[in-house]
């Protein structure tokens, strides 16, 4: 998960330098460096999932990480902006294996509130990285040019390849291995789409992830252009990301006590309220940078609670086809969230208004989709039948 988050956030301080180096004169075009990665990230998840269901988690993960490292090198030596964008899309397409495999491995081992607890810790890793990544990017730019950022990503991929090869066991239960027959893949995909809980929560996650992509796409211009504080970009990222990481950890502690639905649904409601309130504050008040950071950090805290629990609810009935289900849900969420975030980012007009109102709409739509998915179970308490389920093939020491 950190491979993916690092590849997104370490780029932020380097966007102006990349644009200047490769002749990009329009500031909004630089957002493509982030958005192309996210579209690539969503485009191949439907490939990685069935492969993981057929050949197992470890070999497929290794292939994806190797490709990620190679395309990082391509980006480091890109001599034109279109080539860099193509390399970023290919990096994202390779990194998609991490999203699919992380969710699949956790679903192989856990279900219900137990899965939500583990997913919270996984998302905590995803949230901690943005605290450090922009500062790492800034530090690299102090001693070298932007291609060194991509070289660092390639080295990081190599470290992760070695680590996962040594430490990660194979978690796919033999009984759940599936063929690569296209009819079987289509049947599994149709199951993911038809199942109401999977479909509804995937769409709700898509709307909420639109908030995250809009934030990543717009924050550099907001800090640099709206508030005129380019030197504060690392501090701003850390100030918003650190509470997200703490929220993910807190979710791992409270979800077992109060339940997936009660915590997840409440977070989705508060997310809608907070994004709307922030938009109103931005409209009626002359908001300074630190008020923006404070309100945005509260918004992303709610996002952390929402994403962990809604993603678990989307996977609740998908154990026999966990790889395919994770890929279908991830592809849908990532691609459409990237398009939503890109649309909000492209509306940037030198103020925070397009960002704030765009995220408010996303928050409201996300909660309405949650409401439509399970209206009779809204804020329901903890299930009484949830426990960690460990397939017999998994080594006991992993438990």
C-alpha positions in Angstrom: 0.0 0.0 0.0 2.9 2.4 0.7 4.3 1.8 -2.8 1.1 3.2 -4.2 0.7 6.1 -1.8 4.4 7.1 -2.1 4.2 7.2 -5.9 1.3 9.7 -5.7 2.3 12.1 -2.9 6.1 12.4 -3.4 5.4 14.0 -6.8 3.5 17.0 -5.4 6.4 19.4 -4.6 8.0 18.5 -8.0 5.1 19.4 -10.2 6.3 22.9 -11.0 9.8 21.7 -11.7 8.6 18.9 -14.0 6.3 21.3 -15.9 9.2 23.8 -16.4 11.7 21.1 -17.4 9.3 19.5 -20.0 7.8 22.7 -21.3 4.3 22.6 -19.7 3.1 26.1 -19.7 -0.5 25.6 -18.4 -0.5 24.9 -14.7 -3.7 22.7 -14.7 -2.0 20.3 -17.2 0.5 19.3 -14.5 -2.4 17.6 -12.7 -2.1 14.9 -15.4 1.0 13.6 -13.6 -1.3 12.5 -10.7 -4.5 11.7 -12.7 -2.7 9.6 -15.3 -1.3 7.5 -12.6 -4.7 7.0 -11.0 -6.4 6.1 -14.3 -3.7 3.6 -15.0 -4.1 2.3 -11.4 -7.8 1.6 -12.1 -7.4 0.3 -15.6 -5.7 -3.0 -14.9 -7.3 -4.1 -11.6 -9.6 -6.4 -13.5 -6.5 -8.2 -14.9 -4.6 -8.6 -11.6 -7.6 -10.0 -9.7 -8.4 -13.0 -11.9 -4.7 -13.8 -12.2 -4.4 -13.7 -8.4 -7.4 -16.0 -8.1 -5.8 -18.5 -10.5 -2.0 -18.4 -9.8 -2.0 -17.2 -6.2 -1.2 -13.9 -4.5 2.6 -14.0 -4.2 3.7 -14.6 -7.9 1.2 -12.0 -9.2 2.3 -9.5 -6.6 6.0 -10.0 -7.6 5.3 -9.4 -11.3 3.4 -6.2 -10.5 6.2 -4.8 -8.3 8.8 -5.6 -10.9 6.9 -3.7 -13.6 6.3 -0.8 -11.2 10.1 -0.5 -10.8 10.8 -0.6 -14.5 8.2 2.0 -15.4 9.6 4.2 -12.6 12.9 4.1 -14.4 11.1 5.0 -17.7 9.7 8.1 -16.0 13.1 9.1 -14.6 14.5 9.2 -18.1 11.4 10.6 -19.9 12.4 13.5 -22.2 8.9 14.7 -23.1 5.7 15.4 -21.1 3.6 12.8 -23.1 6.2 10.1 -22.5 6.2 11.0 -18.8 2.4 10.8 -18.7 2.5 7.4 -20.5 5.1 6.2 -18.0 3.0 7.4 -15.1 -0.1 5.6 -16.4 2.0 2.4 -16.8 3.3 2.8 -13.2 -0.2 3.1 -12.0 -1.3 0.1 -14.0 1.5 -1.9 -12.3 0.8 -0.6 -8.9 -2.8 -1.7 -9.2 -1.6 -5.1 -8.1 -0.9 -3.8 -4.6 -4.5 -2.6 -4.2 -6.0 -5.9 -5.5 -3.7 -8.1 -3.6 -3.8 -6.3 -0.2 -7.6 -6.5 -0.1 -7.6 -10.1 -1.4 -5.0 -11.2 1.2 -6.9 -9.6 4.1 -10.2 -11.1 2.8 -8.5 -14.5 2.6 -7.8 -14.4 6.3 -10.6 -12.3 7.9 -14.2 -11.3 7.6 -16.7 -8.8 9.1 -15.5 -6.6 11.9 -12.2 -8.5 12.1 -11.5 -7.6 8.4 -12.5 -4.0 9.1 -10.0 -3.8 11.9 -7.2 -5.1 9.7 -8.2 -2.9 6.8 -8.0 0.1 9.2 -4.4 -0.8 9.9 -3.7 -1.2 6.2 -5.2 2.2 5.4 -3.2 3.7 8.3 -0.1 2.8 6.3 -1.6 4.4 3.2 -2.4 7.5 5.3 1.0 7.7 7.1 2.9 7.9 3.8 1.5 11.3 2.8 2.8 12.7 6.1 6.4 12.0 4.9 6.3 11.8 1.1 6.0 15.5 0.2 8.9 16.3 2.6 10.9 13.5 1.0 10.2 15.0 -2.5 11.2 18.4 -1.3 14.4 17.0 0.2 15.3 15.3 -3.0 14.8 18.6 -4.9 17.2 20.3 -2.6 20.1 18.1 -3.7 19.0 16.9 -7.2 16.6 17.1 -10.0 13.1 15.6 -10.2 14.2 12.4 -12.0 15.8 11.3 -8.7 12.4 11.0 -7.3 11.5 8.3 -9.8 14.9 6.6 -9.2 14.0 6.5 -5.4 10.7 4.8 -6.3 12.5 2.2 -8.3 14.8 1.4 -5.4 11.8 1.3 -3.1 10.1 -1.3 -5.4 13.2 -3.5 -5.2 13.1 -3.4 -1.4 9.4 -4.3 -1.4 10.0 -7.1 -3.8 12.7 -8.7 -1.6 10.7 -8.2 1.6 7.4 -9.7 0.2 9.3 -12.6 -1.3 10.7 -13.5 2.1 7.9 -12.5 4.5 4.6 -13.0 2.7 3.1 -16.5 2.7 0.6 -17.7 0.0 -2.9 -17.0 1.4 -5.1 -18.2 -1.4 -7.0 -21.3 -0.2 -6.6 -24.2 -2.8 -10.4 -24.6 -2.9 -10.8 -21.0 -4.1 -8.4 -21.2 -7.1 -10.3 -20.3 -10.3 -9.7 -20.9 -14.0 -8.9 -18.1 -16.4 -11.8 -19.2 -18.7 -13.4 -16.0 -19.9 -16.9 -17.3 -19.0 -15.8 -17.9 -15.4 -14.3 -14.4 -15.2 -17.4 -12.8 -16.7 -19.6 -14.8 -14.3 -17.6 -13.7 -11.3 -17.6 -10.1 -12.5 -21.4 -10.2 -13.0 -21.8 -11.5 -9.5 -19.8 -8.6 -8.1 -21.9 -6.1 -10.1 -25.3 -7.7 -9.4 -24.8 -8.2 -5.6 -26.6 -5.2 -4.1 -24.2 -4.7 -1.2 -21.1 -4.9 -3.3 -22.5 -2.6 -6.0 -23.9 0.0 -3.6 -20.9 0.4 -1.3 -18.5 0.4 -4.3 -20.4 3.4 -5.8 -20.5 5.1 -2.4 -16.7 4.6 -2.1 -16.2 6.0 -5.6 -17.9 9.2 -4.6 -15.9 9.5 -1.4 -12.6 8.6 -3.2 -13.4 11.5 -5.5 -12.7 13.8 -2.5 -9.3 12.3 -2.1 -8.3 12.5 -5.7 -9.6 16.1 -5.9 -7.5 17.0 -2.9 -4.3 15.4 -4.3 -4.9 17.0 -7.7 -5.6 20.5 -6.3 -3.6 20.9 -3.1 -0.3 22.0 -4.8 -2.1 24.9 -6.6 -4.2 25.8 -3.5 -1.1 26.1 -1.3 1.1 27.7 -4.0 -1.3 30.0 -5.8 -4.2 30.7 -3.4 -2.3 31.1 -0.2 1.2 31.9 -1.6 3.0 29.5 0.7 5.0 27.0 -1.5 7.4 26.3 1.4 4.6 25.0 3.5 3.5 22.2 1.2 5.1 19.5 3.3 3.7 20.8 6.5 0.2 21.1 5.0 0.3 17.5 3.7 1.5 16.3 7.1 -1.1 18.3 9.0 -3.9 16.8 6.9 -2.5 13.3 6.5 -1.4 12.6 10.2 -5.0 12.9 11.6 -6.1 10.5 8.8 -3.5 7.9 9.9 -4.7 8.3 13.5 -8.3 7.9 12.5 -7.5 4.7 10.7 -5.8 3.4 13.9 -8.8 4.6 16.0 -11.2 2.8 13.6 -9.3 -0.5 14.2 -10.1 0.0 17.9 -13.7 1.0 17.8 -15.1 -1.0 14.9 -15.1 -4.2 16.8 -17.1 -2.6 19.6 -19.7 -0.6 17.6 -19.8 -2.5 14.3 -19.1 -1.9 10.7 -22.4 -0.3 9.8 -22.7 2.0 12.8 -19.2 3.3 12.4 -19.1 3.4 8.6 -22.5 4.9 8.1 -21.9 7.5 10.8 -18.6 8.5 9.2 -20.3 8.8 5.8 -22.9 11.1 7.3 -20.4 13.3 9.1 -18.3 13.4 5.9 -21.3 14.9 4.0 -21.9 17.4 6.7 -18.3 18.5 7.1 -17.6 18.9 3.4 -20.8 21.0 3.0 -19.8 23.1 6.1 -16.3 23.7 4.8 -17.8 24.9 1.4 -20.0 27.3 3.3 -17.2 28.6 5.4 -15.1 29.1 2.3 -17.9 31.0 0.7 -18.8 33.3 3.6 -15.4 33.7 5.4 -12.0 34.9 4.2 -10.4 31.5 5.0 -6.7 31.5 5.7 -4.4 28.6 5.0 -4.4 27.2 8.5 -8.2 27.3 8.8 -8.3 25.5 5.5 -5.9 22.8 6.8 -7.9 22.4 10.1 -11.2 21.9 8.3 -9.7 19.7 5.5 -8.0 17.5 8.1 -11.4 16.9 9.8 -12.8 16.0 6.4 -10.1 13.5 5.7 -10.5 12.0 9.2 -14.1 11.2 8.3 -12.8 9.8 4.9 -10.5 7.4 6.8 -13.3 6.0 8.8 -15.6 5.8 5.8 -13.1 4.1 3.4 -12.0 1.3 5.7 -15.6 0.3 6.7 -17.4 0.7 3.4 -14.7 -1.2 1.5 -15.1 -4.1 4.0 -18.9 -4.0 3.6 -18.5 -4.1 -0.2 -16.4 -7.3 0.2 -18.5 -9.0 2.8 -20.1 -11.6 0.6 -17.2 -12.0 -1.9 -14.9 -14.6 -0.2 -15.0 -17.2 -3.0 -14.0 -14.6 -5.6 -12.1 -12.2 -3.5 -9.4 -11.4 -6.1 -11.9 -10.7 -8.9 -14.2 -8.8 -6.5 -11.4 -6.6 -5.3 -10.3 -5.9 -8.8 -13.8 -5.0 -10.1 -14.5 -2.8 -7.1 -11.1 -1.2 -7.2 -11.3 -0.6 -11.0 -14.7 1.0 -10.7 -13.8 3.1 -7.7 -10.4 4.3 -8.9 -11.2 5.2 -12.5 -14.4 7.1 -11.8 -12.9 8.7 -8.7 -10.0 9.8 -10.8 -12.3 11.3 -13.4 -14.3 13.1 -10.7 -11.2 14.4 -9.0 -9.7 15.5 -12.3 -12.9 17.4 -13.2 -12.8 19.2 -9.9 -9.1 19.9 -10.3 -9.5 21.3 -13.8 -12.2 23.7 -12.5 -9.5 25.4 -10.4 -9.8 29.2 -11.0 -7.3 30.6 -8.5 -9.7 30.1 -5.5 -10.7 27.2 -3.3 -14.4 27.4 -4.4 -14.4 24.7 -7.1 -12.6 22.3 -4.8 -14.8 22.9 -1.8 -18.1 22.7 -3.6 -17.0 19.7 -5.7 -16.0 17.8 -2.5 -19.2 18.8 -0.8 -21.2 17.2 -3.7 -19.1 14.1 -3.5 -19.7 13.7 0.3 -23.4 14.2 -0.1 -23.7 11.7 -3.0 -21.6 9.1 -1.0 -24.0 9.2 2.0 -27.1 9.0 -0.2 -25.7 5.9 -1.9 -25.0 4.4 1.5 -28.6 5.2 2.5 -29.9 3.6 -0.8 -27.8 0.5 -0.3 -29.0 -0.6 3.1 -31.8 1.7 4.3 -33.1 -0.8 6.9 -29.6 -1.4 8.3 -28.5 2.2 8.6 -26.4 2.6 11.7 -27.0 -1.0 12.6 -25.0 -2.3 15.6 -22.3 -5.0 15.5 -23.1 -8.4 14.0 -23.1 -11.2 16.4 -21.6 -13.8 14.1 -18.4 -12.1 13.0 -15.0 -13.7 13.9 -11.8 -14.0 12.1 -11.8 -16.9 9.7 -8.5 -18.5 8.9 -8.5 -21.1 6.1 -6.9 -24.3 7.2 -4.0 -23.9 4.6 -2.7 -20.7 6.3 0.3 -21.2 8.7 -0.7 -20.8 12.3 2.1 -18.4 13.1 0.5 -15.9 10.6 -2.6 -15.8 12.7 
